[in-house]
Amino acid sequence: MPNRYLPFTAVQTGGAREINFPLHEHTVNVGHVGAMLESLLDGISREIQVRRDVSDGDVLQAMCMALAIRMQMVEAEPDAVRAMVAAVLERADEAVAESIVQVAGSA
């Protein structure tokens, strides 16, 4: 199966980041992955607007806790789940690091 990607635009202060996320080989529905990613980021943004004193560490900690809960809900060997999460996170982190940032007002 050829590599598949999720093109995603992350809007941030001062512009946007164009990211091409590589997908795991067992991805079932790219559209669902993109919709959930957008929903998660929108939810975090809403929470930060309500609670103005939220630190980046608070956000990352909450995300890690949610991920740990979801990992335990997967019906697979825990070591296999951990390995998959580690691999997907590494590839996603690399994609963000290689992404193109569009500054607001530039073409």
Backbone as XML, in Angstrom:
<?xml version="1.0"?>
<chain id="A" units="angstrom">
  <residue number="1" name="MET">
    <atom name="N" x="0.858" y="-1.194" z="0.000"/>
    <atom name="CA" x="0.000" y="0.000" z="0.000"/>
    <atom name="C" x="0.892" y="1.242" z="0.000"/>
  </residue>
  <residue number="2" name="PRO">
    <atom name="N" x="0.656" y="2.172" z="-0.926"/>
    <atom name="CA" x="1.477" y="3.389" z="-0.983"/>
    <atom name="C" x="1.248" y="4.257" z="0.253"/>
  </residue>
  <residue number="3" name="ASN">
    <atom name="N" x="2.256" y="5.079" z="0.559"/>
    <atom name="CA" x="2.123" y="6.000" z="1.684"/>
    <atom name="C" x="0.990" y="6.976" z="1.433"/>
  </residue>
  <residue number="4" name="ARG">
    <atom name="N" x="0.207" y="7.215" z="2.487"/>
    <atom name="CA" x="-0.882" y="8.180" z="2.403"/>
    <atom name="C" x="-0.596" y="9.306" z="3.383"/>
  </residue>
  <residue number="5" name="TYR">
    <atom name="N" x="-1.143" y="10.475" z="3.072"/>
    <atom name="CA" x="-0.904" y="11.657" z="3.887"/>
    <atom name="C" x="-2.205" y="12.383" z="4.169"/>
  </residue>
  <residue number="6" name="LEU">
    <atom name="N" x="-2.194" y="13.122" z="5.283"/>
    <atom name="CA" x="-3.296" y="14.002" z="5.634"/>
    <atom name="C" x="-2.781" y="15.425" z="5.523"/>
  </residue>
  <residue number="7" name="PRO">
    <atom name="N" x="-3.179" y="16.152" z="4.470"/>
    <atom name="CA" x="-2.796" y="17.564" z="4.399"/>
    <atom name="C" x="-3.626" y="18.336" z="5.423"/>
  </residue>
  <residue number="8" name="PHE">
    <atom name="N" x="-2.975" y="19.180" z="6.212"/>
    <atom name="CA" x="-3.670" y="19.875" z="7.291"/>
    <atom name="C" x="-3.101" y="21.278" z="7.439"/>
  </residue>
  <residue number="9" name="THR">
    <atom name="N" x="-3.991" y="22.248" z="7.620"/>
    <atom name="CA" x="-3.583" y="23.617" z="7.879"/>
    <atom name="C" x="-3.853" y="23.931" z="9.335"/>
  </residue>
  <residue number="10" name="ALA">
    <atom name="N" x="-2.794" y="24.240" z="10.073"/>
    <atom name="CA" x="-2.922" y="24.614" z="11.481"/>
    <atom name="C" x="-2.807" y="26.128" z="11.578"/>
  </residue>
  <residue number="11" name="VAL">
    <atom name="N" x="-3.916" y="26.768" z="11.931"/>
    <atom name="CA" x="-3.923" y="28.223" z="12.073"/>
    <atom name="C" x="-3.333" y="28.568" z="13.429"/>
  </residue>
  <residue number="12" name="GLN">
    <atom name="N" x="-2.412" y="29.506" z="13.419"/>
    <atom name="CA" x="-1.760" y="29.931" z="14.657"/>
    <atom name="C" x="-1.579" y="31.440" z="14.626"/>
  </residue>
  <residue number="13" name="THR">
    <atom name="N" x="-1.203" y="31.989" z="15.750"/>
    <atom name="CA" x="-1.000" y="33.428" z="15.834"/>
    <atom name="C" x="-0.013" y="33.870" z="14.758"/>
  </residue>
  <residue number="14" name="GLY">
    <atom name="N" x="-0.419" y="34.819" z="13.949"/>
    <atom name="CA" x="0.459" y="35.376" z="12.929"/>
    <atom name="C" x="0.467" y="34.645" z="11.608"/>
  </residue>
  <residue number="15" name="GLY">
    <atom name="N" x="-0.293" y="33.577" z="11.461"/>
    <atom name="CA" x="-0.294" y="32.879" z="10.188"/>
    <atom name="C" x="-0.844" y="31.476" z="10.275"/>
  </residue>
  <residue number="16" name="ALA">
    <atom name="N" x="-0.315" y="30.609" z="9.415"/>
    <atom name="CA" x="-0.786" y="29.229" z="9.366"/>
    <atom name="C" x="0.388" y="28.325" z="9.009"/>
  </residue>
  <residue number="17" name="ARG">
    <atom name="N" x="0.252" y="27.089" z="9.393"/>
    <atom name="CA" x="1.287" y="26.087" z="9.120"/>
    <atom name="C" x="0.658" y="25.019" z="8.234"/>
  </residue>
  <residue number="18" name="GLU">
    <atom name="N" x="1.265" y="24.780" z="7.080"/>
    <atom name="CA" x="0.793" y="23.748" z="6.139"/>
    <atom name="C" x="1.565" y="22.462" z="6.417"/>
  </residue>
  <residue number="19" name="ILE">
    <atom name="N" x="0.842" y="21.443" z="6.888"/>
    <atom name="CA" x="1.471" y="20.198" z="7.320"/>
    <atom name="C" x="0.959" y="19.038" z="6.465"/>
  </residue>
  <residue number="20" name="ASN">
    <atom name="N" x="1.851" y="18.154" z="6.116"/>
    <atom name="CA" x="1.499" y="16.941" z="5.386"/>
    <atom name="C" x="1.789" y="15.756" z="6.301"/>
  </residue>
  <residue number="21" name="PHE">
    <atom name="N" x="0.791" y="15.342" z="7.103"/>
    <atom name="CA" x="0.988" y="14.268" z="8.069"/>
    <atom name="C" x="1.006" y="12.909" z="7.385"/>
  </residue>
  <residue number="22" name="PRO">
    <atom name="N" x="2.063" y="12.113" z="7.599"/>
    <atom name="CA" x="2.040" y="10.738" z="7.086"/>
    <atom name="C" x="1.083" y="9.918" z="7.946"/>
  </residue>
  <residue number="23" name="LEU">
    <atom name="N" x="0.301" y="9.082" z="7.315"/>
    <atom name="CA" x="-0.690" y="8.271" z="8.029"/>
    <atom name="C" x="-0.159" y="6.868" z="8.285"/>
  </residue>
  <residue number="24" name="HIS">
    <atom name="N" x="-0.617" y="6.285" z="9.370"/>
    <atom name="CA" x="-0.259" y="4.912" z="9.704"/>
    <atom name="C" x="-0.818" y="3.987" z="8.627"/>
  </residue>
  <residue number="25" name="GLU">
    <atom name="N" x="-0.135" y="2.923" z="8.369"/>
    <atom name="CA" x="-0.548" y="2.006" z="7.293"/>
    <atom name="C" x="-1.937" y="1.411" z="7.495"/>
  </residue>
  <residue number="26" name="HIS">
    <atom name="N" x="-2.413" y="1.355" z="8.728"/>
    <atom name="CA" x="-3.725" y="0.781" z="9.000"/>
    <atom name="C" x="-4.815" y="1.832" z="9.160"/>
  </residue>
  <residue number="27" name="THR">
    <atom name="N" x="-4.558" y="3.063" z="8.698"/>
    <atom name="CA" x="-5.574" y="4.111" z="8.763"/>
    <atom name="C" x="-6.780" y="3.670" z="7.943"/>
  </residue>
  <residue number="28" name="VAL">
    <atom name="N" x="-7.957" y="3.745" z="8.556"/>
    <atom name="CA" x="-9.183" y="3.309" z="7.885"/>
    <atom name="C" x="-9.827" y="4.461" z="7.127"/>
  </residue>
  <residue number="29" name="ASN">
    <atom name="N" x="-9.929" y="5.638" z="7.761"/>
    <atom name="CA" x="-10.645" y="6.748" z="7.143"/>
    <atom name="C" x="-9.895" y="8.055" z="7.382"/>
  </residue>
  <residue number="30" name="VAL">
    <atom name="N" x="-9.239" y="8.538" z="6.345"/>
    <atom name="CA" x="-8.457" y="9.774" z="6.430"/>
    <atom name="C" x="-9.340" y="10.949" z="6.853"/>
  </residue>
  <residue number="31" name="GLY">
    <atom name="N" x="-10.552" y="11.005" z="6.353"/>
    <atom name="CA" x="-11.471" y="12.090" z="6.694"/>
    <atom name="C" x="-11.785" y="12.127" z="8.182"/>
  </residue>
  <residue number="32" name="HIS">
    <atom name="N" x="-11.967" y="10.951" z="8.775"/>
    <atom name="CA" x="-12.237" y="10.890" z="10.214"/>
    <atom name="C" x="-11.038" y="11.376" z="11.016"/>
  </residue>
  <residue number="33" name="VAL">
    <atom name="N" x="-9.835" y="10.993" z="10.580"/>
    <atom name="CA" x="-8.620" y="11.429" z="11.268"/>
    <atom name="C" x="-8.522" y="12.952" z="11.234"/>
  </residue>
  <residue number="34" name="GLY">
    <atom name="N" x="-8.734" y="13.538" z="10.068"/>
    <atom name="CA" x="-8.667" y="14.992" z="9.940"/>
    <atom name="C" x="-9.731" y="15.705" z="10.756"/>
  </residue>
  <residue number="35" name="ALA">
    <atom name="N" x="-10.952" y="15.173" z="10.745"/>
    <atom name="CA" x="-12.045" y="15.795" z="11.503"/>
    <atom name="C" x="-11.784" y="15.727" z="13.003"/>
  </residue>
  <residue number="36" name="MET">
    <atom name="N" x="-11.276" y="14.578" z="13.483"/>
    <atom name="CA" x="-10.976" y="14.464" z="14.918"/>
    <atom name="C" x="-9.833" y="15.382" z="15.319"/>
  </residue>
  <residue number="37" name="LEU">
    <atom name="N" x="-8.811" y="15.486" z="14.469"/>
    <atom name="CA" x="-7.691" y="16.388" z="14.752"/>
    <atom name="C" x="-8.185" y="17.824" z="14.873"/>
  </residue>
  <residue number="38" name="GLU">
    <atom name="N" x="-8.991" y="18.242" z="13.929"/>
    <atom name="CA" x="-9.533" y="19.598" z="13.955"/>
    <atom name="C" x="-10.399" y="19.826" z="15.191"/>
  </residue>
  <residue number="39" name="SER">
    <atom name="N" x="-11.224" y="18.853" z="15.531"/>
    <atom name="CA" x="-12.095" y="18.963" z="16.705"/>
    <atom name="C" x="-11.274" y="19.058" z="17.994"/>
  </residue>
  <residue number="40" name="LEU">
    <atom name="N" x="-10.237" y="18.237" z="18.108"/>
    <atom name="CA" x="-9.373" y="18.288" z="19.289"/>
    <atom name="C" x="-8.695" y="19.646" z="19.431"/>
  </residue>
  <residue number="41" name="LEU">
    <atom name="N" x="-8.134" y="20.144" z="18.344"/>
    <atom name="CA" x="-7.448" y="21.442" z="18.397"/>
    <atom name="C" x="-8.425" y="22.576" z="18.683"/>
  </residue>
  <residue number="42" name="ASP">
    <atom name="N" x="-9.618" y="22.524" z="18.091"/>
    <atom name="CA" x="-10.638" y="23.551" z="18.369"/>
    <atom name="C" x="-11.055" y="23.520" z="19.836"/>
  </residue>
  <residue number="43" name="GLY">
    <atom name="N" x="-11.229" y="22.327" z="20.392"/>
    <atom name="CA" x="-11.607" y="22.195" z="21.796"/>
    <atom name="C" x="-10.541" y="22.761" z="22.721"/>
  </residue>
  <residue number="44" name="ILE">
    <atom name="N" x="-9.286" y="22.480" z="22.418"/>
    <atom name="CA" x="-8.190" y="23.026" z="23.227"/>
    <atom name="C" x="-8.177" y="24.548" z="23.136"/>
  </residue>
  <residue number="45" name="SER">
    <atom name="N" x="-8.354" y="25.083" z="21.933"/>
    <atom name="CA" x="-8.382" y="26.541" z="21.766"/>
    <atom name="C" x="-9.513" y="27.174" z="22.576"/>
  </residue>
  <residue number="46" name="ARG">
    <atom name="N" x="-10.682" y="26.547" z="22.571"/>
    <atom name="CA" x="-11.815" y="27.071" z="23.360"/>
    <atom name="C" x="-11.492" y="27.070" z="24.851"/>
  </residue>
  <residue number="47" name="GLU">
    <atom name="N" x="-10.905" y="26.000" z="25.335"/>
    <atom name="CA" x="-10.550" y="25.917" z="26.751"/>
    <atom name="C" x="-9.525" y="26.983" z="27.131"/>
  </residue>
  <residue number="48" name="ILE">
    <atom name="N" x="-8.563" y="27.217" z="26.267"/>
    <atom name="CA" x="-7.534" y="28.226" z="26.548"/>
    <atom name="C" x="-8.152" y="29.620" z="26.589"/>
  </residue>
  <residue number="49" name="GLN">
    <atom name="N" x="-9.129" y="29.889" z="25.722"/>
    <atom name="CA" x="-9.792" y="31.196" z="25.732"/>
    <atom name="C" x="-10.573" y="31.412" z="27.023"/>
  </residue>
  <residue number="50" name="VAL">
    <atom name="N" x="-11.178" y="30.358" z="27.559"/>
    <atom name="CA" x="-11.957" y="30.454" z="28.795"/>
    <atom name="C" x="-11.027" y="30.567" z="30.002"/>
  </residue>
  <residue number="51" name="ARG">
    <atom name="N" x="-9.960" y="29.795" z="30.000"/>
    <atom name="CA" x="-9.009" y="29.761" z="31.115"/>
    <atom name="C" x="-7.709" y="30.407" z="30.663"/>
  </residue>
  <residue number="52" name="ARG">
    <atom name="N" x="-7.636" y="31.683" z="30.716"/>
    <atom name="CA" x="-6.523" y="32.436" z="30.134"/>
    <atom name="C" x="-5.150" y="32.115" z="30.734"/>
  </residue>
  <residue number="53" name="ASP">
    <atom name="N" x="-5.116" y="31.518" z="31.923"/>
    <atom name="CA" x="-3.822" y="31.240" z="32.561"/>
    <atom name="C" x="-3.327" y="29.814" z="32.314"/>
  </residue>
  <residue number="54" name="VAL">
    <atom name="N" x="-3.753" y="29.195" z="31.225"/>
    <atom name="CA" x="-3.328" y="27.834" z="30.888"/>
    <atom name="C" x="-1.932" y="27.886" z="30.268"/>
  </residue>
  <residue number="55" name="SER">
    <atom name="N" x="-1.043" y="27.068" z="30.811"/>
    <atom name="CA" x="0.318" y="27.021" z="30.262"/>
    <atom name="C" x="0.411" y="25.948" z="29.176"/>
  </residue>
  <residue number="56" name="ASP">
    <atom name="N" x="1.452" y="26.043" z="28.371"/>
    <atom name="CA" x="1.697" y="25.009" z="27.356"/>
    <atom name="C" x="1.872" y="23.650" z="28.023"/>
  </residue>
  <residue number="57" name="GLY">
    <atom name="N" x="2.531" y="23.633" z="29.179"/>
    <atom name="CA" x="2.715" y="22.384" z="29.920"/>
    <atom name="C" x="1.397" y="21.779" z="30.372"/>
  </residue>
  <residue number="58" name="ASP">
    <atom name="N" x="0.450" y="22.658" z="30.794"/>
    <atom name="CA" x="-0.875" y="22.171" z="31.186"/>
    <atom name="C" x="-1.566" y="21.495" z="30.010"/>
  </residue>
  <residue number="59" name="VAL">
    <atom name="N" x="-1.470" y="22.119" z="28.842"/>
    <atom name="CA" x="-2.117" y="21.564" z="27.640"/>
    <atom name="C" x="-1.496" y="20.217" z="27.283"/>
  </residue>
  <residue number="60" name="LEU">
    <atom name="N" x="-0.169" y="20.167" z="27.242"/>
    <atom name="CA" x="0.499" y="18.915" z="26.876"/>
    <atom name="C" x="0.206" y="17.806" z="27.887"/>
  </residue>
  <residue number="61" name="GLN">
    <atom name="N" x="0.171" y="18.162" z="29.172"/>
    <atom name="CA" x="-0.115" y="17.176" z="30.206"/>
    <atom name="C" x="-1.519" y="16.587" z="30.030"/>
  </residue>
  <residue number="62" name="ALA">
    <atom name="N" x="-2.498" y="17.447" z="29.794"/>
    <atom name="CA" x="-3.871" y="16.975" z="29.596"/>
    <atom name="C" x="-3.975" y="16.095" z="28.352"/>
  </residue>
  <residue number="63" name="MET">
    <atom name="N" x="-3.281" y="16.483" z="27.286"/>
    <atom name="CA" x="-3.306" y="15.679" z="26.063"/>
    <atom name="C" x="-2.687" y="14.305" z="26.301"/>
  </residue>
  <residue number="64" name="CYS">
    <atom name="N" x="-1.584" y="14.252" z="27.040"/>
    <atom name="CA" x="-0.935" y="12.973" z="27.343"/>
    <atom name="C" x="-1.837" y="12.083" z="28.189"/>
  </residue>
  <residue number="65" name="MET">
    <atom name="N" x="-2.515" y="12.683" z="29.150"/>
    <atom name="CA" x="-3.427" y="11.903" z="29.998"/>
    <atom name="C" x="-4.575" y="11.328" z="29.179"/>
  </residue>
  <residue number="66" name="ALA">
    <atom name="N" x="-5.133" y="12.143" z="28.277"/>
    <atom name="CA" x="-6.215" y="11.667" z="27.409"/>
    <atom name="C" x="-5.711" y="10.549" z="26.502"/>
  </residue>
  <residue number="67" name="LEU">
    <atom name="N" x="-4.512" y="10.703" z="25.965"/>
    <atom name="CA" x="-3.931" y="9.671" z="25.105"/>
    <atom name="C" x="-3.729" y="8.368" z="25.881"/>
  </residue>
  <residue number="68" name="ALA">
    <atom name="N" x="-3.245" y="8.467" z="27.110"/>
    <atom name="CA" x="-3.038" y="7.266" z="27.925"/>
    <atom name="C" x="-4.353" y="6.534" z="28.162"/>
  </residue>
  <residue number="69" name="ILE">
    <atom name="N" x="-5.419" y="7.290" z="28.411"/>
    <atom name="CA" x="-6.737" y="6.671" z="28.600"/>
    <atom name="C" x="-7.174" y="5.968" z="27.319"/>
  </residue>
  <residue number="70" name="ARG">
    <atom name="N" x="-7.060" y="6.655" z="26.182"/>
    <atom name="CA" x="-7.473" y="6.048" z="24.907"/>
    <atom name="C" x="-6.636" y="4.812" z="24.577"/>
  </residue>
  <residue number="71" name="MET">
    <atom name="N" x="-5.343" y="4.858" z="24.913"/>
    <atom name="CA" x="-4.475" y="3.715" z="24.645"/>
    <atom name="C" x="-4.959" y="2.469" z="25.388"/>
  </residue>
  <residue number="72" name="GLN">
    <atom name="N" x="-5.451" y="2.652" z="26.611"/>
    <atom name="CA" x="-5.939" y="1.516" z="27.395"/>
    <atom name="C" x="-7.264" y="0.985" z="26.869"/>
  </residue>
  <residue number="73" name="MET">
    <atom name="N" x="-7.964" y="1.783" z="26.085"/>
    <atom name="CA" x="-9.251" y="1.364" z="25.532"/>
    <atom name="C" x="-9.092" y="0.521" z="24.262"/>
  </residue>
  <residue number="74" name="VAL">
    <atom name="N" x="-7.899" y="0.522" z="23.684"/>
    <atom name="CA" x="-7.636" y="-0.227" z="22.455"/>
    <atom name="C" x="-7.518" y="-1.714" z="22.791"/>
  </residue>
  <residue number="75" name="GLU">
    <atom name="N" x="-8.191" y="-2.524" z="22.012"/>
    <atom name="CA" x="-8.147" y="-3.974" z="22.229"/>
    <atom name="C" x="-6.976" y="-4.570" z="21.464"/>
  </residue>
  <residue number="76" name="ALA">
    <atom name="N" x="-5.789" y="-4.372" z="22.046"/>
    <atom name="CA" x="-4.554" y="-4.903" z="21.473"/>
    <atom name="C" x="-3.539" y="-5.019" z="22.607"/>
  </residue>
  <residue number="77" name="GLU">
    <atom name="N" x="-2.452" y="-5.692" z="22.324"/>
    <atom name="CA" x="-1.391" y="-5.827" z="23.322"/>
    <atom name="C" x="-0.846" y="-4.437" z="23.672"/>
  </residue>
  <residue number="78" name="PRO">
    <atom name="N" x="-0.739" y="-4.126" z="24.972"/>
    <atom name="CA" x="-0.266" y="-2.800" z="25.379"/>
    <atom name="C" x="1.073" y="-2.392" z="24.761"/>
  </residue>
  <residue number="79" name="ASP">
    <atom name="N" x="2.020" y="-3.329" z="24.648"/>
    <atom name="CA" x="3.315" y="-2.989" z="24.049"/>
    <atom name="C" x="3.173" y="-2.613" z="22.573"/>
  </residue>
  <residue number="80" name="ALA">
    <atom name="N" x="2.278" y="-3.297" z="21.872"/>
    <atom name="CA" x="2.041" y="-2.976" z="20.454"/>
    <atom name="C" x="1.407" y="-1.594" z="20.319"/>
  </residue>
  <residue number="81" name="VAL">
    <atom name="N" x="0.489" y="-1.274" z="21.215"/>
    <atom name="CA" x="-0.153" y="0.044" z="21.187"/>
    <atom name="C" x="0.879" y="1.125" z="21.471"/>
  </residue>
  <residue number="82" name="ARG">
    <atom name="N" x="1.721" y="0.920" z="22.489"/>
    <atom name="CA" x="2.759" y="1.899" z="22.816"/>
    <atom name="C" x="3.703" y="2.110" z="21.636"/>
  </residue>
  <residue number="83" name="ALA">
    <atom name="N" x="4.089" y="1.034" z="20.979"/>
    <atom name="CA" x="4.998" y="1.139" z="19.832"/>
    <atom name="C" x="4.345" y="1.911" z="18.693"/>
  </residue>
  <residue number="84" name="MET">
    <atom name="N" x="3.063" y="1.638" z="18.434"/>
    <atom name="CA" x="2.368" y="2.346" z="17.372"/>
    <atom name="C" x="2.268" y="3.838" z="17.689"/>
  </residue>
  <residue number="85" name="VAL">
    <atom name="N" x="1.898" y="4.167" z="18.934"/>
    <atom name="CA" x="1.763" y="5.571" z="19.342"/>
    <atom name="C" x="3.109" y="6.283" z="19.211"/>
  </residue>
  <residue number="86" name="ALA">
    <atom name="N" x="4.178" y="5.637" z="19.659"/>
    <atom name="CA" x="5.508" y="6.247" z="19.573"/>
    <atom name="C" x="5.897" y="6.518" z="18.118"/>
  </residue>
  <residue number="87" name="ALA">
    <atom name="N" x="5.630" y="5.551" z="17.246"/>
    <atom name="CA" x="5.982" y="5.712" z="15.829"/>
    <atom name="C" x="5.148" y="6.811" z="15.172"/>
  </residue>
  <residue number="88" name="VAL">
    <atom name="N" x="3.847" y="6.833" z="15.447"/>
    <atom name="CA" x="2.969" y="7.844" z="14.854"/>
    <atom name="C" x="3.348" y="9.233" z="15.368"/>
  </residue>
  <residue number="89" name="LEU">
    <atom name="N" x="3.646" y="9.349" z="16.670"/>
    <atom name="CA" x="4.041" y="10.641" z="17.236"/>
    <atom name="C" x="5.341" y="11.133" z="16.614"/>
  </residue>
  <residue number="90" name="GLU">
    <atom name="N" x="6.300" y="10.252" z="16.463"/>
    <atom name="CA" x="7.579" y="10.649" z="15.866"/>
    <atom name="C" x="7.391" y="11.145" z="14.435"/>
  </residue>
  <residue number="91" name="ARG">
    <atom name="N" x="6.605" y="10.430" z="13.655"/>
    <atom name="CA" x="6.374" y="10.841" z="12.258"/>
    <atom name="C" x="5.586" y="12.146" z="12.195"/>
  </residue>
  <residue number="92" name="ALA">
    <atom name="N" x="4.607" y="12.318" z="13.088"/>
    <atom name="CA" x="3.830" y="13.564" z="13.111"/>
    <atom name="C" x="4.711" y="14.733" z="13.519"/>
  </residue>
  <residue number="93" name="ASP">
    <atom name="N" x="5.568" y="14.529" z="14.512"/>
    <atom name="CA" x="6.482" y="15.581" z="14.961"/>
    <atom name="C" x="7.429" y="15.990" z="13.827"/>
  </residue>
  <residue number="94" name="GLU">
    <atom name="N" x="7.939" y="15.022" z="13.099"/>
    <atom name="CA" x="8.807" y="15.310" z="11.954"/>
    <atom name="C" x="8.053" y="16.089" z="10.885"/>
  </residue>
  <residue number="95" name="ALA">
    <atom name="N" x="6.800" y="15.729" z="10.638"/>
    <atom name="CA" x="6.000" y="16.440" z="9.626"/>
    <atom name="C" x="5.786" y="17.893" z="10.015"/>
  </residue>
  <residue number="96" name="VAL">
    <atom name="N" x="5.520" y="18.140" z="11.296"/>
    <atom name="CA" x="5.324" y="19.521" z="11.754"/>
    <atom name="C" x="6.637" y="20.286" z="11.643"/>
  </residue>
  <residue number="97" name="ALA">
    <atom name="N" x="7.751" y="19.654" z="12.021"/>
    <atom name="CA" x="9.060" y="20.310" z="11.941"/>
    <atom name="C" x="9.413" y="20.678" z="10.497"/>
  </residue>
  <residue number="98" name="GLU">
    <atom name="N" x="8.962" y="19.873" z="9.539"/>
    <atom name="CA" x="9.264" y="20.114" z="8.125"/>
    <atom name="C" x="8.201" y="20.975" z="7.425"/>
  </residue>
  <residue number="99" name="SER">
    <atom name="N" x="7.168" y="21.368" z="8.159"/>
    <atom name="CA" x="6.056" y="22.083" z="7.542"/>
    <atom name="C" x="6.437" y="23.491" z="7.125"/>
  </residue>
  <residue number="100" name="ILE">
    <atom name="N" x="5.581" y="24.050" z="6.275"/>
    <atom name="CA" x="5.788" y="25.394" z="5.759"/>
    <atom name="C" x="4.874" y="26.348" z="6.512"/>
  </residue>
  <residue number="101" name="VAL">
    <atom name="N" x="5.476" y="27.403" z="7.055"/>
    <atom name="CA" x="4.705" y="28.414" z="7.788"/>
    <atom name="C" x="4.392" y="29.564" z="6.847"/>
  </residue>
  <residue number="102" name="GLN">
    <atom name="N" x="3.113" y="29.884" z="6.728"/>
    <atom name="CA" x="2.655" y="31.022" z="5.931"/>
    <atom name="C" x="2.374" y="32.170" z="6.900"/>
  </residue>
  <residue number="103" name="VAL">
    <atom name="N" x="3.103" y="33.257" z="6.763"/>
    <atom name="CA" x="2.894" y="34.411" z="7.633"/>
    <atom name="C" x="1.686" y="35.184" z="7.134"/>
  </residue>
  <residue number="104" name="ALA">
    <atom name="N" x="0.830" y="35.603" z="8.068"/>
    <atom name="CA" x="-0.370" y="36.367" z="7.708"/>
    <atom name="C" x="0.032" y="37.595" z="6.906"/>
  </residue>
  <residue number="105" name="GLY">
    <atom name="N" x="-0.679" y="37.825" z="5.813"/>
    <atom name="CA" x="-0.441" y="38.997" z="4.966"/>
    <atom name="C" x="0.607" y="38.789" z="3.889"/>
  </residue>
  <residue number="106" name="SER">
    <atom name="N" x="1.278" y="37.617" z="3.871"/>
    <atom name="CA" x="2.251" y="37.364" z="2.806"/>
    <atom name="C" x="1.672" y="36.374" z="1.812"/>
  </residue>
  <residue number="107" name="ALA">
    <atom name="N" x="2.176" y="36.360" z="0.624"/>
    <atom name="CA" x="1.659" y="35.459" z="-0.402"/>
    <atom name="C" x="2.681" y="34.451" z="-0.822"/>
  </residue>
</chain>
